[in-house]
């Protein structure tokens, strides 16, 4: 593969854009040194970089693309709407059409506000909870990696420069599958916690009725129960992970797969809370969400087309099926090379990730980088193992073969030392204090 153009562009990106990327998860520090392709176009599950290199992609736009890049019904719906206008000084009919369609999917949701990204709507949920409860603190799940770009969450991470201590102290953490840790927070901060926010699940499943225990604790202590469905929504179940696990939150935040890459997100919730952002009450008004571009008509047209496709083509079932095929193939390749315990596929088949470990079976950024290095060289863009319905059986079988070749190098690196095989510095966690 040739990398000349990408390497030339890299300097220009960093000269004009802090970090060289508008999303930290897409940054150069997340990829092997010298193997940071810049994308020119995508089609289905494939992307081509500026040097003409072709990759099968398994990040799918940070999990936002479930139907494949450039999926014609979605693109065509957005194009038709753009010709009618994108943004007006009054609401457009399509805003109501999609609002009613989305509310029809999510049990217990009675009102909705649209925005452009996940941070908009999770932050709106926190603000709403604070207004409804008259409290100032928020409890977040410690094991869940990301909830918002806003201070209330970023202040809990090592990446917290510029956020006042007073703000950082307003958010506290509990542990997944440990309701006692949440109970302790309520005891330690009586009458102060406005909301509890978490994902329904990541690579770890709820056990012993954990989600329902969290909900009970919230309601016992007067806090709102918020589910972040950015990743789980439109992957675990058409009606959300809340349907999959049989629980109804007070508020929930959706995004990513809603638009198949188009920028659209939504805060959904019970009327008694959501109406505080409206006109029909006599309490203090809540500036819930008011974004110039939050209800752009072409994004909502794309989202409607996504929804129709999900309903007609059993998209969620297909995501699970293709993920299962990929996971089974990779796990077989791992076992065949004696790598059990060193390389592992994790998570629901609709949302797979992987863990790379060193010779002592400890999590290793070096071995993650080696795996990325070897898969990129073979034509896989694989920061995760997230599939779309565009990944055919043939694509996945070819992927398994290429992963197997990469794992051959992984095996040799374990036996002979990684320094012999890894080129350049290792990747780094996004959430760190120093570069």
N, C-alpha and C positions, 0 to 999 in steps of 0.2 A: 504494500500500500504506500501511496505517496502522501506526505503530510505538509508539503511546502506551503501551500496557501494558508492552511490553518495556522501554521507556525508564524507566518507573516502577519496574519490578522490578529494573533494573540497580543502582540505589542500594541496595536492600535486600540483594541478593546480595553486594555488596561490603562492606556493613556487618556481615554475618554469616559470610561465607566468605572466607578469605584468597585474593585474586586473583579472587574472584567465581566460581570454578569448582573442581571437584574433580579436574579433569584440565587440565594446563597447555595442552595442544593445543586445548582447547575455550575458552580464555580470550578475553576481549574484545580483548586485544592482537593476536589472530590474525585479527581481523575488522575491517572498516572502521568508523570512528567513526560512531556513530548507527545502525549496521545490524548489531546483535548480537541476533538473535531468540532468544527463549526458547521451547523446544519444549513443546507441550501433548500431542501424540500423533503416532503414525506408523502407516502402513498400506502395506505393500509397499515401493515406492521413494519414497513421499511422506511428508512430515511437515507438520504444521500448528503454527504458533506461537500464543502466547497472545493475539495480536490477530486470529487467524483467517486469517492469510496462509498460503497453500499453496506448498510448495516440492517440486521433485524433488530428492532428496538424492543426492549423490555423495561423501559421506564414509562413509556406512553404519556409523555408530558406531565411527569410527576403524578401519574394516576388519573389525569383528567380525561384521557382519550380511551374510551372503551370500545368504540365502533370502528376505529382505525382512522388514520390521518386522511383528510380530504374526503370523508364519507359522503357520497353524492347527495343523498336526500337531505342531509343537514346543511351542507354548503348551498344547495339549491334553494332551500327554504330561507336561509339567511339572505341570499342574493335577491330573491323576490321581494323580501321585506325592505331591503336597503333601497330598492328602486321606488318604494312608496314613502321613504323618509325614515330616518333613524331616531330623531329626537325632536320633541315638540314642546310647546309651553304648557300643554295640558296632557293628562294621561291618555294613552292610546288604548284602543279596545283590546289589543293583544295582551296588555298587562293583566286585564281581568280574565281573559281566556286561559292564560297559563296559570294564574293564581288559583283559579277554580280547579283546574286539572291537577295541580300539585297538591292542593288541600284534599282532593279526593283520594289521593294515594296514602297519605300519612295519617294514621289513626290518632285522634285526639287533637290534631292541629286544626285551628279554627280561623286563624288569620296569618298572613304572610307579608313580609317586606323583602324586596329584591335588592341586591347590591352586586358588586363586581368580583369580589374575592372572599375567601373564607374569613380573613381577619376582620373584615367589615362586620360580618354577621355574628361572629363569636363575641366581638367587643360590644356590639349592640345588645346582645343577650345579657352580658355582664352589667351594662349600664341599666338595662331595664330591671334586672333583678335588684340592683341597688336602689332604684327608685321605688320599686314595689314593696321592698322590705324596710327601707330606711336605714340600711346597714352599709358598711363600707368594705368588708373583707370578702375575699373569694378563695375557695379551696379548689386546687387543681390536682389531677392525678400525676404523681411523680414519675411514673413509668411511661407516660405518654409524651412523645417528643416535642409536639408543637401545637399551640392553640391560636396564636396571634402574633403579628408584628408589633402590637401595641405594648405600652409600658407595663400594663397589669400582668402580662405574661413574661415578656422578655426580661423583666426585672428579676425573675426567678432563675435565670440561666447565668452561666459564666459570661455571656455576651451582653452584659448589662451596663456598659459605659454610657453615661449621659442620662441615666434614670435615677432620680432622687431616692435616697434611702427610705424616706417616708412612703414613697409609692411602692418600693420593693416589699416593705413590711406588710402591705395590705393583702398580699397573696401568700397563702400557705399551702403545703403539700400533704397529701395522704397517699397511701399505697394501694395499688390494685389488688383485689381479692383479699383485702384486709380491712373489713368494716370497722374493726377496733381502732385503727389509726385515724379514721374519719371521726369516730365517736370522741376520740381524745381531742381533736381539733375543736369540736363543738364545746367540749368541756373547758378547754383552755381559753377559748374566746367566746364566752357566753353572750348571746344576743348580738353578735357582730358579723357572722358569716351570712352574706346575702345569697350566695350561690355556690353550688358544687358543679364543676364541669369535668367531663371525661369522655373518652371514646367508649363505645360499648365493648369493643375488643380490639386488640392488635394481633400480635402473634400468640398471645396468651388468652385463653378462654375464661369467661367468668365461671366460678365454681361456687357451689353451695348457695345459690340464689344471691350472689354478690350484688348484681345491679338492683335487684328489688330491695336488698338491705340498704343500699345507698339511698334509694328513693325514700324508704321509710325514715331513715335518719334525717334526711332533708326536711321532710314534712313534719316530723316530730319537733324539730328545732327551728322551724319557720323559714327555711331556706328554699330557693328554687333549684330544681333538678334539671340540669342542662346536658344534653347529649351532643357531642361534636360528631356529625355524620359526614364530614368532608370526604373521608376515604371509604367508610363502610356504606354510605348511601349510594344506591345504584350499583353496588357490587355484592354485598351480602344478600340483598333481597330488593325487589322492585319497590317495596314499601318501607325500605330502610332496615338497618340492623335492629331498630326498636321493634319491628314486626318479627324479625327472626328470633329475637330473645323474649318476645312477649311482654314488652314494657312500654308505657306511655310517659314520656318526659313532659315537664312543664314547657320547656322550650327546646328546639333543636335547630342545628345549623347545618345546611347542606351546601354543596358546591361541586367542584371538580367535574365528575362525570356527568353532571346535569347538562352541560353544553357541548360535550365531546370536544373540548378544547376552547370553545367560545367562553368568554368571561361572563359568568353568571353565578350568583350564589343566592341563598335564601335563608331568612330567619323565619321559622314557623313556630307557632305556639298557641296556647289557650287564650281565648278571647279576653278573659279577666286580666291577663297580663299585657297582651299585645295592644289592647285598646288604650293603654296609657300613652302610647305614641300617637294617638288619634285625636279627634275633635269632639267626641261624644262622651265627655266626662267633666266633672267639676273639680278635679284634683290638679296638682301641679303638672304642667306639661312635661313630657319626656322627649328630648330631641333624639328620637330613636334612630332613624336612618333618613338622610336626605342627601342623595348623591345625584349629581347632574347626569351621570351615565348609568346609574343603577338599573334602570328599566329600559335601556336601549332596545329598540324594537327588533333589530336583527338578532341580538343575543337571545331574546325570548323566543323568536321564531325558530332559531336553532334548537333551543331547549324543548320546544314543542315537538319538533321533528325527532329529537332524541327519544322523547317519551313515547311517541307513536311507534318508533322502531322497537323499543323495549317491549311494548305491549303486543306487537305483531310477530316478533321473531325470537322470543324467549332468550333475550340477550343474557340475562343473569345466569340462566342454566348453562349457556354456552361458555361463559367466563369460567364457571366452576369446572366444566368438562375439560377445557383446554388447559387450565391450570393443573388439573389432576394428571393429564397426560405428560405435561412438562415435569412436574414434581416426581412422578414415577420414573421417568427416564433418567433424570439427573440423579436421583437416589440410587438407581441401579448402577449408574456410572461411578458414583462415589464408592459403593460397596465393592465393585469389581476392582478398584484400585487400592483397596484397603484404607480408605479415607474416612470411614465412619468415626465420628468424634472430632474430625479435623475440618470437615466441610459439611454444612448442614442446610437443608432447605426447610424454611419455617413459615408458619402462617396458614391461613385459609388458602385453598387452591385458587380462589378468585383474587388473591392479593398476596402473592408469595414474595418473600425476601430470603436472603441467605446469610449464614454466619461463617466467617473464615477464622480458623484457629491455627496456632503455631504448634510446634513439636510437643509442647507441654499441654496442648489442648486449651490454651488460653486465647481469648479474643485477640485478634491481631490485625492492626491496620496494614502492616507489611504484607501479610498474606492476602488480605482483601485487595490490596493494590496489585499484587501479582496476578490474581484471578482476573481483575479488570484489564490488566495489561495483555494477558494472553487471549482473553475473549475479544477485546477490541481488535487486536491484530488478526483475528480470524473472521471478523465481520459481525460481531455481536456488540450492541450497545446495551450493557446489562448492569446498571447500578442496582437494580432489583430484578425480580423475575415476574413482573406484572404483565399479564397477558391482556389482549383485546380479542374481540370476536374476529378480527382480521387475521389472527394467527391461525393458519391452517394446520392440519395434521402434518403435512409435509414440512412446513416451516418449523414446527416444534421438533420433529424427528431430526431435521438437519441441525437444529440448535443443540439437541442432545449430543449429536456426534461432535460438534465443535466444542461444547463444554467438556466432553470426554478428553479431547486433545489438550485443552487447557489444564485439565486435572492431571494429565500425565506430567506436565511441567510442575504442577503443585506437588505431586508425589515426589519428584526428584528433588525439589527444593526442600522438602521436609527431610529427605535422606542425606542430602549433600550440603545443605545450608542455603538459605534464601539469598544471601549475598551474591551467589553465583548466577542467579536468574533475574533478580529484580533490578530494573534500570531506573535510577533516579530516586527521589524522595518518596516516602509513603503518603497516602492520602491522610487527611486529618478530619476529626469531628467538626461539624459546622459550629456547634455551640461550644466555643472555647474562648478564653479571655485574651490570649495573645496569638499573633500570627506564627 
